Every structure is written in structure tokens, then in C-alpha cells.
Amino acid sequence: MSLQLMVQREPDQGTPIDEPVHFALAITLTMPGIIDIYEQVRQRLAISPRMPV
């Protein structure tokens, strides 16, 4: 099972920057009748919740 996402970045409006710019992409998936989608993704990616210190 997979999901293909197309991400397009618009050109900067200001002065061009030659250095790479780091960014993140956050996505929320919702599906009627399926409430454990986040747990399935977490298991597949082997993500464990962080514990507060």
C-alpha cells in the first residue's frame, strides 16, 4: 500500500538564495471508518513516541 504525493515549491519572491533551504512537510490523513491509520503508519516507519525528560 502506498500513496504518491506531488509537492511543488513556488519560486521565491525576493532575492534568489544560492544556499539550500531546509523545510518539512506535514500531512494529515483521514479516512471514514478507519481510525487506526496513524498507528499503522507509526508501526511501518518504526516511529516511537518521545518521552518527556
PDB file of N, H, CA, C and O in Angstrom:
ATOM      1  N   MET A   1       0.844  -1.166   0.000  1.00  0.00           N
ATOM      2  CA  MET A   1       0.000   0.000   0.000  1.00  0.00           C
ATOM      3  C   MET A   1       0.893   1.233   0.000  1.00  0.00           C
ATOM      4  O   MET A   1       1.853   1.321   0.765  1.00  0.00           O
ATOM      5  N   SER A   2       0.571   2.161  -0.849  1.00  0.00           N
ATOM      6  H   SER A   2      -0.209   2.089  -1.470  1.00  0.00           H
ATOM      7  CA  SER A   2       1.366   3.384  -0.909  1.00  0.00           C
ATOM      8  C   SER A   2       0.488   4.547  -1.348  1.00  0.00           C
ATOM      9  O   SER A   2      -0.625   4.362  -1.840  1.00  0.00           O
ATOM     10  N   LEU A   3       1.014   5.735  -1.159  1.00  0.00           N
ATOM     11  H   LEU A   3       1.918   5.885  -0.760  1.00  0.00           H
ATOM     12  CA  LEU A   3       0.328   6.959  -1.527  1.00  0.00           C
ATOM     13  C   LEU A   3       1.359   7.878  -2.162  1.00  0.00           C
ATOM     14  O   LEU A   3       2.381   8.176  -1.545  1.00  0.00           O
ATOM     15  N   GLN A   4       1.111   8.326  -3.367  1.00  0.00           N
ATOM     16  H   GLN A   4       0.281   8.084  -3.868  1.00  0.00           H
ATOM     17  CA  GLN A   4       2.046   9.204  -4.052  1.00  0.00           C
ATOM     18  C   GLN A   4       1.585  10.642  -3.868  1.00  0.00           C
ATOM     19  O   GLN A   4       0.432  10.978  -4.137  1.00  0.00           O
ATOM     20  N   LEU A   5       2.505  11.487  -3.405  1.00  0.00           N
ATOM     21  H   LEU A   5       3.442  11.214  -3.187  1.00  0.00           H
ATOM     22  CA  LEU A   5       2.226  12.906  -3.221  1.00  0.00           C
ATOM     23  C   LEU A   5       3.117  13.720  -4.143  1.00  0.00           C
ATOM     24  O   LEU A   5       4.319  13.473  -4.230  1.00  0.00           O
ATOM     25  N   MET A   6       2.539  14.672  -4.820  1.00  0.00           N
ATOM     26  H   MET A   6       1.562  14.873  -4.749  1.00  0.00           H
ATOM     27  CA  MET A   6       3.311  15.578  -5.669  1.00  0.00           C
ATOM     28  C   MET A   6       3.453  16.892  -4.905  1.00  0.00           C
ATOM     29  O   MET A   6       2.450  17.491  -4.517  1.00  0.00           O
ATOM     30  N   VAL A   7       4.683  17.346  -4.686  1.00  0.00           N
ATOM     31  H   VAL A   7       5.498  16.859  -5.002  1.00  0.00           H
ATOM     32  CA  VAL A   7       4.948  18.588  -3.962  1.00  0.00           C
ATOM     33  C   VAL A   7       5.634  19.545  -4.911  1.00  0.00           C
ATOM     34  O   VAL A   7       6.620  19.195  -5.559  1.00  0.00           O
ATOM     35  N   GLN A   8       5.110  20.752  -4.989  1.00  0.00           N
ATOM     36  H   GLN A   8       4.309  21.037  -4.463  1.00  0.00           H
ATOM     37  CA  GLN A   8       5.685  21.757  -5.876  1.00  0.00           C
ATOM     38  C   GLN A   8       5.988  23.001  -5.057  1.00  0.00           C
ATOM     39  O   GLN A   8       5.127  23.494  -4.328  1.00  0.00           O
ATOM     40  N   ARG A   9       7.181  23.497  -5.171  1.00  0.00           N
ATOM     41  H   ARG A   9       7.881  23.097  -5.763  1.00  0.00           H
ATOM     42  CA  ARG A   9       7.583  24.702  -4.456  1.00  0.00           C
ATOM     43  C   ARG A   9       7.564  25.859  -5.429  1.00  0.00           C
ATOM     44  O   ARG A   9       8.141  25.783  -6.514  1.00  0.00           O
ATOM     45  N   GLU A  10       6.902  26.928  -5.037  1.00  0.00           N
ATOM     46  H   GLU A  10       6.434  26.990  -4.156  1.00  0.00           H
ATOM     47  CA  GLU A  10       6.842  28.123  -5.867  1.00  0.00           C
ATOM     48  C   GLU A  10       8.153  28.900  -5.753  1.00  0.00           C
ATOM     49  O   GLU A  10       8.804  28.852  -4.710  1.00  0.00           O
ATOM     50  N   PRO A  11       8.549  29.612  -6.804  1.00  0.00           N
ATOM     51  CA  PRO A  11       9.781  30.413  -6.742  1.00  0.00           C
ATOM     52  C   PRO A  11       9.678  31.496  -5.669  1.00  0.00           C
ATOM     53  O   PRO A  11       8.599  32.030  -5.411  1.00  0.00           O
ATOM     54  N   ASP A  12      10.823  31.812  -5.046  1.00  0.00           N
ATOM     55  H   ASP A  12      11.699  31.378  -5.255  1.00  0.00           H
ATOM     56  CA  ASP A  12      10.863  32.882  -4.052  1.00  0.00           C
ATOM     57  C   ASP A  12      10.550  34.215  -4.704  1.00  0.00           C
ATOM     58  O   ASP A  12      10.920  34.458  -5.853  1.00  0.00           O
ATOM     59  N   GLN A  13       9.866  35.081  -3.964  1.00  0.00           N
ATOM     60  H   GLN A  13       9.565  34.884  -3.030  1.00  0.00           H
ATOM     61  CA  GLN A  13       9.511  36.396  -4.476  1.00  0.00           C
ATOM     62  C   GLN A  13      10.639  37.411  -4.306  1.00  0.00           C
ATOM     63  O   GLN A  13      10.663  38.420  -5.010  1.00  0.00           O
ATOM     64  N   GLY A  14      11.562  37.167  -3.397  1.00  0.00           N
ATOM     65  H   GLY A  14      11.542  36.347  -2.825  1.00  0.00           H
ATOM     66  CA  GLY A  14      12.635  38.120  -3.106  1.00  0.00           C
ATOM     67  C   GLY A  14      13.907  37.791  -3.854  1.00  0.00           C
ATOM     68  O   GLY A  14      13.883  37.188  -4.927  1.00  0.00           O
ATOM     69  N   THR A  15      15.012  38.196  -3.272  1.00  0.00           N
ATOM     70  H   THR A  15      15.032  38.686  -2.401  1.00  0.00           H
ATOM     71  CA  THR A  15      16.336  37.953  -3.830  1.00  0.00           C
ATOM     72  C   THR A  15      16.615  36.453  -3.843  1.00  0.00           C
ATOM     73  O   THR A  15      16.364  35.775  -2.846  1.00  0.00           O
ATOM     74  N   PRO A  16      17.130  35.923  -4.951  1.00  0.00           N
ATOM     75  CA  PRO A  16      17.444  34.485  -5.011  1.00  0.00           C
ATOM     76  C   PRO A  16      18.478  34.090  -3.957  1.00  0.00           C
ATOM     77  O   PRO A  16      19.407  34.847  -3.674  1.00  0.00           O
ATOM     78  N   ILE A  17      18.309  32.903  -3.383  1.00  0.00           N
ATOM     79  H   ILE A  17      17.555  32.289  -3.614  1.00  0.00           H
ATOM     80  CA  ILE A  17      19.232  32.374  -2.380  1.00  0.00           C
ATOM     81  C   ILE A  17      19.917  31.155  -2.989  1.00  0.00           C
ATOM     82  O   ILE A  17      19.255  30.245  -3.488  1.00  0.00           O
ATOM     83  N   ASP A  18      21.248  31.146  -2.945  1.00  0.00           N
ATOM     84  H   ASP A  18      21.786  31.885  -2.540  1.00  0.00           H
ATOM     85  CA  ASP A  18      22.010  30.039  -3.527  1.00  0.00           C
ATOM     86  C   ASP A  18      22.139  28.848  -2.583  1.00  0.00           C
ATOM     87  O   ASP A  18      22.444  27.737  -3.017  1.00  0.00           O
ATOM     88  N   GLU A  19      21.906  29.082  -1.279  1.00  0.00           N
ATOM     89  H   GLU A  19      21.659  29.984  -0.926  1.00  0.00           H
ATOM     90  CA  GLU A  19      22.057  28.011  -0.298  1.00  0.00           C
ATOM     91  C   GLU A  19      20.773  27.181  -0.235  1.00  0.00           C
ATOM     92  O   GLU A  19      19.679  27.706  -0.444  1.00  0.00           O
ATOM     93  N   PRO A  20      20.910  25.880   0.056  1.00  0.00           N
ATOM     94  CA  PRO A  20      19.702  25.059   0.206  1.00  0.00           C
ATOM     95  C   PRO A  20      18.890  25.515   1.415  1.00  0.00           C
ATOM     96  O   PRO A  20      19.451  25.912   2.437  1.00  0.00           O
ATOM     97  N   VAL A  21      17.581  25.455   1.290  1.00  0.00           N
ATOM     98  H   VAL A  21      17.126  25.133   0.460  1.00  0.00           H
ATOM     99  CA  VAL A  21      16.689  25.829   2.374  1.00  0.00           C
ATOM    100  C   VAL A  21      16.002  24.566   2.869  1.00  0.00           C
ATOM    101  O   VAL A  21      15.328  23.878   2.103  1.00  0.00           O
ATOM    102  N   HIS A  22      16.178  24.260   4.168  1.00  0.00           N
ATOM    103  H   HIS A  22      16.726  24.819   4.790  1.00  0.00           H
ATOM    104  CA  HIS A  22      15.580  23.068   4.746  1.00  0.00           C
ATOM    105  C   HIS A  22      14.114  23.355   5.084  1.00  0.00           C
ATOM    106  O   HIS A  22      13.784  24.434   5.577  1.00  0.00           O
ATOM    107  N   PHE A  23      13.262  22.403   4.822  1.00  0.00           N
ATOM    108  H   PHE A  23      13.530  21.526   4.423  1.00  0.00           H
ATOM    109  CA  PHE A  23      11.851  22.557   5.161  1.00  0.00           C
ATOM    110  C   PHE A  23      11.268  21.184   5.464  1.00  0.00           C
ATOM    111  O   PHE A  23      11.877  20.155   5.170  1.00  0.00           O
ATOM    112  N   ALA A  24      10.102  21.186   6.045  1.00  0.00           N
ATOM    113  H   ALA A  24       9.607  22.021   6.284  1.00  0.00           H
ATOM    114  CA  ALA A  24       9.419  19.936   6.378  1.00  0.00           C
ATOM    115  C   ALA A  24       8.024  19.967   5.781  1.00  0.00           C
ATOM    116  O   ALA A  24       7.479  21.031   5.486  1.00  0.00           O
ATOM    117  N   LEU A  25       7.469  18.811   5.613  1.00  0.00           N
ATOM    118  H   LEU A  25       7.912  17.947   5.852  1.00  0.00           H
ATOM    119  CA  LEU A  25       6.136  18.672   5.073  1.00  0.00           C
ATOM    120  C   LEU A  25       5.323  17.837   6.062  1.00  0.00           C
ATOM    121  O   LEU A  25       5.705  16.712   6.383  1.00  0.00           O
ATOM    122  N   ALA A  26       4.213  18.379   6.542  1.00  0.00           N
ATOM    123  H   ALA A  26       3.903  19.294   6.281  1.00  0.00           H
ATOM    124  CA  ALA A  26       3.341  17.660   7.471  1.00  0.00           C
ATOM    125  C   ALA A  26       2.034  17.344   6.753  1.00  0.00           C
ATOM    126  O   ALA A  26       1.442  18.211   6.111  1.00  0.00           O
ATOM    127  N   ILE A  27       1.596  16.109   6.867  1.00  0.00           N
ATOM    128  H   ILE A  27       2.077  15.405   7.389  1.00  0.00           H
ATOM    129  CA  ILE A  27       0.391  15.655   6.177  1.00  0.00           C
ATOM    130  C   ILE A  27      -0.528  14.974   7.184  1.00  0.00           C
ATOM    131  O   ILE A  27      -0.072  14.208   8.033  1.00  0.00           O
ATOM    132  N   THR A  28      -1.799  15.252   7.086  1.00  0.00           N
ATOM    133  H   THR A  28      -2.169  15.874   6.396  1.00  0.00           H
ATOM    134  CA  THR A  28      -2.796  14.581   7.909  1.00  0.00           C
ATOM    135  C   THR A  28      -3.689  13.758   6.994  1.00  0.00           C
ATOM    136  O   THR A  28      -4.240  14.271   6.020  1.00  0.00           O
ATOM    137  N   LEU A  29      -3.826  12.475   7.315  1.00  0.00           N
ATOM    138  H   LEU A  29      -3.379  12.058   8.106  1.00  0.00           H
ATOM    139  CA  LEU A  29      -4.680  11.585   6.537  1.00  0.00           C
ATOM    140  C   LEU A  29      -5.921  11.248   7.352  1.00  0.00           C
ATOM    141  O   LEU A  29      -5.823  10.897   8.528  1.00  0.00           O
ATOM    142  N   THR A  30      -7.071  11.353   6.733  1.00  0.00           N
ATOM    143  H   THR A  30      -7.151  11.638   5.778  1.00  0.00           H
ATOM    144  CA  THR A  30      -8.307  10.925   7.385  1.00  0.00           C
ATOM    145  C   THR A  30      -9.082  10.050   6.408  1.00  0.00           C
ATOM    146  O   THR A  30      -9.156  10.333   5.212  1.00  0.00           O
ATOM    147  N   MET A  31      -9.648   8.997   6.940  1.00  0.00           N
ATOM    148  H   MET A  31      -9.588   8.767   7.912  1.00  0.00           H
ATOM    149  CA  MET A  31     -10.436   8.086   6.122  1.00  0.00           C
ATOM    150  C   MET A  31     -11.647   7.668   6.931  1.00  0.00           C
ATOM    151  O   MET A  31     -11.491   7.183   8.051  1.00  0.00           O
ATOM    152  N   PRO A  32     -12.840   7.839   6.404  1.00  0.00           N
ATOM    153  CA  PRO A  32     -14.039   7.438   7.138  1.00  0.00           C
ATOM    154  C   PRO A  32     -13.989   5.956   7.513  1.00  0.00           C
ATOM    155  O   PRO A  32     -13.715   5.101   6.672  1.00  0.00           O
ATOM    156  N   GLY A  33     -14.255   5.670   8.776  1.00  0.00           N
ATOM    157  H   GLY A  33     -14.478   6.365   9.460  1.00  0.00           H
ATOM    158  CA  GLY A  33     -14.307   4.280   9.223  1.00  0.00           C
ATOM    159  C   GLY A  33     -12.967   3.690   9.593  1.00  0.00           C
ATOM    160  O   GLY A  33     -12.916   2.575  10.112  1.00  0.00           O
ATOM    161  N   ILE A  34     -11.886   4.392   9.346  1.00  0.00           N
ATOM    162  H   ILE A  34     -11.927   5.297   8.925  1.00  0.00           H
ATOM    163  CA  ILE A  34     -10.562   3.864   9.686  1.00  0.00           C
ATOM    164  C   ILE A  34      -9.930   4.821  10.686  1.00  0.00           C
ATOM    165  O   ILE A  34      -9.527   5.929  10.332  1.00  0.00           O
ATOM    166  N   ILE A  35      -9.846   4.378  11.951  1.00  0.00           N
ATOM    167  H   ILE A  35     -10.173   3.478  12.238  1.00  0.00           H
ATOM    168  CA  ILE A  35      -9.340   5.265  12.983  1.00  0.00           C
ATOM    169  C   ILE A  35      -7.897   4.957  13.379  1.00  0.00           C
ATOM    170  O   ILE A  35      -7.271   5.759  14.072  1.00  0.00           O
ATOM    171  N   ASP A  36      -7.366   3.831  12.961  1.00  0.00           N
ATOM    172  H   ASP A  36      -7.875   3.180  12.398  1.00  0.00           H
ATOM    173  CA  ASP A  36      -6.015   3.458  13.389  1.00  0.00           C
ATOM    174  C   ASP A  36      -4.971   3.700  12.300  1.00  0.00           C
ATOM    175  O   ASP A  36      -3.920   3.059  12.319  1.00  0.00           O
ATOM    176  N   ILE A  37      -5.225   4.599  11.357  1.00  0.00           N
ATOM    177  H   ILE A  37      -6.079   5.120  11.342  1.00  0.00           H
ATOM    178  CA  ILE A  37      -4.275   4.834  10.265  1.00  0.00           C
ATOM    179  C   ILE A  37      -2.939   5.355  10.799  1.00  0.00           C
ATOM    180  O   ILE A  37      -1.879   4.984  10.295  1.00  0.00           O
ATOM    181  N   TYR A  38      -2.991   6.219  11.825  1.00  0.00           N
ATOM    182  H   TYR A  38      -3.852   6.521  12.235  1.00  0.00           H
ATOM    183  CA  TYR A  38      -1.746   6.764  12.371  1.00  0.00           C
ATOM    184  C   TYR A  38      -0.913   5.681  13.040  1.00  0.00           C
ATOM    185  O   TYR A  38       0.313   5.695  12.924  1.00  0.00           O
ATOM    186  N   GLU A  39      -1.538   4.755  13.729  1.00  0.00           N
ATOM    187  H   GLU A  39      -2.534   4.743  13.824  1.00  0.00           H
ATOM    188  CA  GLU A  39      -0.809   3.661  14.363  1.00  0.00           C
ATOM    189  C   GLU A  39      -0.162   2.767  13.309  1.00  0.00           C
ATOM    190  O   GLU A  39       0.963   2.305  13.503  1.00  0.00           O
ATOM    191  N   GLN A  40      -0.845   2.518  12.210  1.00  0.00           N
ATOM    192  H   GLN A  40      -1.758   2.893  12.053  1.00  0.00           H
ATOM    193  CA  GLN A  40      -0.277   1.698  11.142  1.00  0.00           C
ATOM    194  C   GLN A  40       0.936   2.390  10.520  1.00  0.00           C
ATOM    195  O   GLN A  40       1.948   1.743  10.253  1.00  0.00           O
ATOM    196  N   VAL A  41       0.840   3.686  10.291  1.00  0.00           N
ATOM    197  H   VAL A  41       0.017   4.212  10.508  1.00  0.00           H
ATOM    198  CA  VAL A  41       1.965   4.434   9.727  1.00  0.00           C
ATOM    199  C   VAL A  41       3.121   4.446  10.717  1.00  0.00           C
ATOM    200  O   VAL A  41       4.272   4.250  10.330  1.00  0.00           O
ATOM    201  N   ARG A  42       2.824   4.675  11.985  1.00  0.00           N
ATOM    202  H   ARG A  42       1.888   4.834  12.300  1.00  0.00           H
ATOM    203  CA  ARG A  42       3.857   4.706  13.025  1.00  0.00           C
ATOM    204  C   ARG A  42       4.600   3.371  13.079  1.00  0.00           C
ATOM    205  O   ARG A  42       5.825   3.347  13.190  1.00  0.00           O
ATOM    206  N   GLN A  43       3.862   2.258  13.000  1.00  0.00           N
ATOM    207  H   GLN A  43       2.866   2.277  12.910  1.00  0.00           H
ATOM    208  CA  GLN A  43       4.493   0.941  13.029  1.00  0.00           C
ATOM    209  C   GLN A  43       5.348   0.704  11.789  1.00  0.00           C
ATOM    210  O   GLN A  43       6.454   0.171  11.882  1.00  0.00           O
ATOM    211  N   ARG A  44       4.838   1.096  10.641  1.00  0.00           N
ATOM    212  H   ARG A  44       3.939   1.529  10.566  1.00  0.00           H
ATOM    213  CA  ARG A  44       5.577   0.855   9.394  1.00  0.00           C
ATOM    214  C   ARG A  44       6.863   1.673   9.335  1.00  0.00           C
ATOM    215  O   ARG A  44       7.873   1.204   8.810  1.00  0.00           O
ATOM    216  N   LEU A  45       6.831   2.903   9.875  1.00  0.00           N
ATOM    217  H   LEU A  45       6.011   3.284  10.301  1.00  0.00           H
ATOM    218  CA  LEU A  45       8.008   3.763   9.860  1.00  0.00           C
ATOM    219  C   LEU A  45       8.892   3.555  11.085  1.00  0.00           C
ATOM    220  O   LEU A  45       9.954   4.168  11.193  1.00  0.00           O
ATOM    221  N   ALA A  46       8.467   2.702  12.001  1.00  0.00           N
ATOM    222  H   ALA A  46       7.604   2.204  11.913  1.00  0.00           H
ATOM    223  CA  ALA A  46       9.209   2.426  13.229  1.00  0.00           C
ATOM    224  C   ALA A  46       9.435   3.703  14.025  1.00  0.00           C
ATOM    225  O   ALA A  46      10.542   3.959  14.497  1.00  0.00           O
ATOM    226  N   ILE A  47       8.384   4.503  14.172  1.00  0.00           N
ATOM    227  H   ILE A  47       7.485   4.295  13.787  1.00  0.00           H
ATOM    228  CA  ILE A  47       8.460   5.740  14.950  1.00  0.00           C
ATOM    229  C   ILE A  47       7.954   5.442  16.346  1.00  0.00           C
ATOM    230  O   ILE A  47       6.879   4.867  16.519  1.00  0.00           O
ATOM    231  N   SER A  48       8.733   5.836  17.342  1.00  0.00           N
ATOM    232  H   SER A  48       9.606   6.303  17.202  1.00  0.00           H
ATOM    233  CA  SER A  48       8.272   5.651  18.716  1.00  0.00           C
ATOM    234  C   SER A  48       8.064   7.032  19.339  1.00  0.00           C
ATOM    235  O   SER A  48       8.836   7.954  19.075  1.00  0.00           O
ATOM    236  N   PRO A  49       7.034   7.178  20.155  1.00  0.00           N
ATOM    237  CA  PRO A  49       6.786   8.473  20.791  1.00  0.00           C
ATOM    238  C   PRO A  49       7.940   8.874  21.700  1.00  0.00           C
ATOM    239  O   PRO A  49       8.549   8.032  22.361  1.00  0.00           O
ATOM    240  N   ARG A  50       8.229  10.168  21.723  1.00  0.00           N
ATOM    241  H   ARG A  50       7.735  10.851  21.186  1.00  0.00           H
ATOM    242  CA  ARG A  50       9.292  10.665  22.614  1.00  0.00           C
ATOM    243  C   ARG A  50       8.750  10.798  24.030  1.00  0.00           C
ATOM    244  O   ARG A  50       7.609  11.206  24.249  1.00  0.00           O
ATOM    245  N   MET A  51       9.601  10.443  24.977  1.00  0.00           N
ATOM    246  H   MET A  51      10.527  10.112  24.799  1.00  0.00           H
ATOM    247  CA  MET A  51       9.233  10.561  26.367  1.00  0.00           C
ATOM    248  C   MET A  51       9.770  11.879  26.912  1.00  0.00           C
ATOM    249  O   MET A  51      10.927  12.218  26.663  1.00  0.00           O
ATOM    250  N   PRO A  52       8.948  12.636  27.656  1.00  0.00           N
ATOM    251  CA  PRO A  52       9.449  13.889  28.234  1.00  0.00           C
ATOM    252  C   PRO A  52      10.542  13.629  29.265  1.00  0.00           C
ATOM    253  O   PRO A  52      10.527  12.613  29.961  1.00  0.00           O
ATOM    254  N   VAL A  53      11.481  14.552  29.352  1.00  0.00           N
ATOM    255  H   VAL A  53      11.493  15.377  28.787  1.00  0.00           H
ATOM    256  CA  VAL A  53      12.576  14.406  30.314  1.00  0.00           C
ATOM    257  C   VAL A  53      12.353  15.263  31.527  1.00  0.00           C
ATOM    258  O   VAL A  53      13.177  15.265  32.441  1.00  0.00           O
TER     259      VAL A  53
END
